[in-house]
Amino acid sequence: MSTSKPVSTLELERPDKGALFVVTGPSGVGKSTLIRALMSRLPDLQFSVSATTRPPREGEVHGRDYHFLTQEGFAERLERGEFLEYATVYDRRYGTLRAPVEAAIDAGQSVLLDIDVQGARQVKQAYPGCIRVFILPPSVAALEQRLRTRGTDSEEVLRRRMSQVDEQLRGAPEFDYVVVNDKLHVAEAVFQGIFLAELSRIPRRRAAIDRVLAELQGPERPPL
């Protein structure tokens, strides 16, 4: 009988320094499903908490759901260059604060941003070392069918979503990686592989290398 226990999370040693991952793709492509599966396996990966000027809804907590800011406070932070990216949606402002992201990365945690192409461009300019992953549908027709099957949008909302697909898809070549979400189990494996490979790069694993190499210098090293 096997005594090994099932692994519910990937027991990956925390790197010396984390990474900033930007995930983008059109609505309905399956980003949320891929991200949930990934985060269940990488406990040191955290989802970025956005800042917003909209008032909190019932049950929302400042610092957990959003960083709730006034219009004036948001504008002051923007003027000081404290955002990695920001956007205005229906007269409300949303953005990603630089300080908490950098603090997490310096502590060895990695941060994931789920934003659109325009936001990804801003992050790339503000944080050139970010890793950008684009989730691509197998075809535009398949994407539209997924949105219709979901059944959560009116025909007007569906048309508006599809009108935004063209711009989103044309930005895909700018990214570092692409994951085609056709067969879910394949897409999950590719998506998770990207994160594992990036977190295994030499600059993020110097402590592990130095620890093993130090044994070569130890006085009690047994003969081979």
C-alpha positions in Angstrom: 0.0 0.0 0.0 1.3 3.4 -0.9 2.0 5.7 2.0 2.3 8.9 -0.1 -0.3 11.5 0.5 -2.1 13.3 -2.3 -0.8 16.8 -2.9 -3.5 19.5 -2.9 -1.0 22.3 -3.4 2.3 22.4 -5.2 4.9 22.5 -2.5 7.3 24.8 -4.3 10.0 26.5 -2.3 9.5 30.2 -2.2 11.8 32.0 -4.6 14.3 34.7 -3.4 12.1 37.2 -5.2 8.6 36.9 -6.6 7.4 37.8 -10.0 4.6 40.0 -11.4 2.3 38.1 -13.8 -0.2 39.9 -16.0 -3.0 37.7 -17.5 -5.2 39.0 -20.3 -7.8 37.7 -22.6 -11.2 38.5 -24.0 -14.4 38.0 -21.9 -15.5 34.4 -21.9 -12.2 32.9 -22.8 -11.9 31.1 -19.4 -9.3 33.2 -17.5 -11.1 32.8 -14.2 -11.2 29.0 -14.4 -7.5 28.8 -15.2 -6.5 31.3 -12.5 -8.6 29.5 -9.8 -6.9 26.2 -10.7 -3.5 27.8 -10.6 -3.9 29.6 -7.3 -5.1 26.4 -5.6 -1.7 24.9 -6.5 0.6 27.9 -5.8 0.0 29.2 -2.3 2.5 31.9 -2.6 0.8 33.4 -5.6 -1.6 36.2 -4.6 -4.2 38.1 -6.6 -3.7 41.8 -6.7 -6.3 44.0 -4.8 -7.3 46.9 -7.0 -8.0 50.5 -5.9 -11.2 52.1 -6.9 -13.2 55.3 -6.4 -16.6 53.6 -6.3 -18.2 53.2 -2.9 -18.0 49.8 -1.2 -20.9 47.4 -1.7 -22.5 45.5 1.2 -20.0 43.1 2.7 -16.9 44.5 0.9 -13.9 45.2 3.1 -11.2 47.8 2.5 -7.9 46.2 1.7 -9.5 42.8 1.0 -11.9 43.4 -1.8 -10.6 46.8 -3.0 -8.6 49.7 -1.7 -11.4 52.2 -1.6 -10.2 55.8 -2.3 -11.9 59.1 -2.8 -11.7 60.8 -6.2 -9.2 63.3 -4.7 -7.1 60.6 -3.1 -6.9 58.6 -6.3 -5.9 61.7 -8.3 -3.2 62.5 -5.8 -1.7 59.0 -5.9 -1.9 59.1 -9.7 0.0 62.4 -9.7 2.7 60.8 -7.6 3.1 57.9 -9.9 1.8 55.3 -7.4 -0.1 53.2 -10.0 1.1 50.5 -12.2 -2.0 50.9 -14.3 -5.4 52.6 -14.1 -8.6 53.1 -16.1 -11.9 54.9 -15.9 -15.0 52.9 -16.2 -18.4 54.6 -16.1 -17.0 57.6 -14.2 -15.3 55.4 -11.6 -11.6 54.9 -11.5 -9.8 51.6 -11.0 -6.1 50.9 -10.7 -3.3 48.8 -9.4 -1.1 50.3 -6.6 2.6 49.8 -7.1 3.6 49.7 -3.4 1.8 46.5 -2.2 2.8 44.7 -5.4 6.4 45.5 -5.0 6.4 44.6 -1.2 4.9 41.2 -2.0 7.5 40.5 -4.7 10.4 41.5 -2.5 9.1 39.1 0.2 9.2 36.2 -2.3 5.5 36.2 -3.2 4.3 36.5 -6.7 1.4 38.7 -7.8 -1.1 38.1 -10.6 -3.0 40.9 -12.3 -6.1 40.0 -14.4 -6.5 43.1 -16.7 -7.2 44.0 -20.3 -4.7 44.7 -23.1 -4.6 48.5 -22.4 -3.8 47.9 -18.7 -1.2 45.3 -19.6 0.6 47.9 -21.8 0.7 50.3 -18.9 2.1 47.7 -16.5 4.8 46.7 -19.1 5.9 50.4 -19.2 5.8 50.8 -15.5 7.3 47.4 -14.6 9.3 46.1 -17.5 10.1 42.8 -15.8 6.5 41.7 -15.6 5.6 38.4 -17.3 2.5 38.7 -19.6 0.3 35.8 -20.5 -2.5 36.0 -23.1 -5.4 33.5 -23.0 -6.5 32.8 -26.5 -9.8 31.1 -27.6 -9.5 28.4 -30.3 -11.5 30.7 -32.6 -13.7 33.8 -32.5 -16.7 31.6 -33.3 -15.9 29.3 -30.3 -15.6 32.4 -28.1 -19.0 33.7 -29.1 -20.6 30.3 -28.6 -19.2 30.2 -25.1 -20.6 33.5 -24.3 -24.0 32.5 -25.6 -24.0 29.2 -23.8 -23.2 31.0 -20.5 -26.6 32.6 -20.8 -25.8 35.5 -18.4 -25.8 38.4 -21.0 -28.5 40.0 -23.0 -28.1 40.2 -26.7 -27.1 43.9 -26.4 -24.4 43.1 -23.8 -23.2 40.1 -25.9 -22.8 42.4 -29.0 -20.8 44.9 -26.9 -18.5 42.2 -25.6 -17.9 40.8 -29.1 -17.2 44.3 -30.3 -14.3 44.5 -27.9 -12.9 41.2 -28.9 -11.1 42.5 -32.0 -9.0 45.0 -30.1 -8.2 42.5 -27.4 -7.1 39.7 -29.8 -4.9 42.0 -31.9 -2.9 42.7 -28.8 -1.9 39.0 -28.3 1.4 39.2 -30.2 2.7 41.7 -27.7 2.7 39.2 -24.9 5.4 36.8 -23.6 3.2 33.7 -23.7 0.0 32.5 -25.2 -2.3 29.8 -23.8 -4.9 28.5 -26.2 -7.9 27.5 -24.1 -9.5 24.8 -26.2 -9.2 21.6 -24.1 -9.3 22.8 -20.5 -6.9 20.1 -19.1 -4.3 21.0 -21.7 -4.7 24.8 -21.1 -4.3 24.3 -17.4 -1.1 22.3 -17.8 0.4 24.9 -20.1 -0.7 27.8 -17.9 0.7 26.3 -14.8 3.9 25.3 -16.6 4.5 29.0 -17.5 4.3 30.1 -13.9 6.5 27.2 -12.6 9.2 27.8 -15.3 9.3 31.6 -14.6 9.6 31.0 -10.8 12.4 28.6 -11.4 14.7 31.0 -13.3 18.2 31.3 -11.9 17.9 34.9 -10.6 15.0 33.8 -8.4 16.7 30.6 -7.2 20.2 31.8 -6.1 19.6 31.0 -2.5 18.8 27.3 -3.3 21.9 27.1 -5.5 24.2 28.8 -2.9 22.8 26.5 -0.2 23.7 23.3 -2.2 27.1 24.7 -3.3 28.0 25.6 0.2 28.0 21.8 1.0 30.9 21.4 -1.4 33.0 23.6 1.0 31.9 21.9 4.2 34.6 20.2 6.3 32.3 17.2 7.0 31.4 16.4 3.4 31.5 12.7 3.0 33.7 11.2 0.2 31.9 10.2 -3.0 
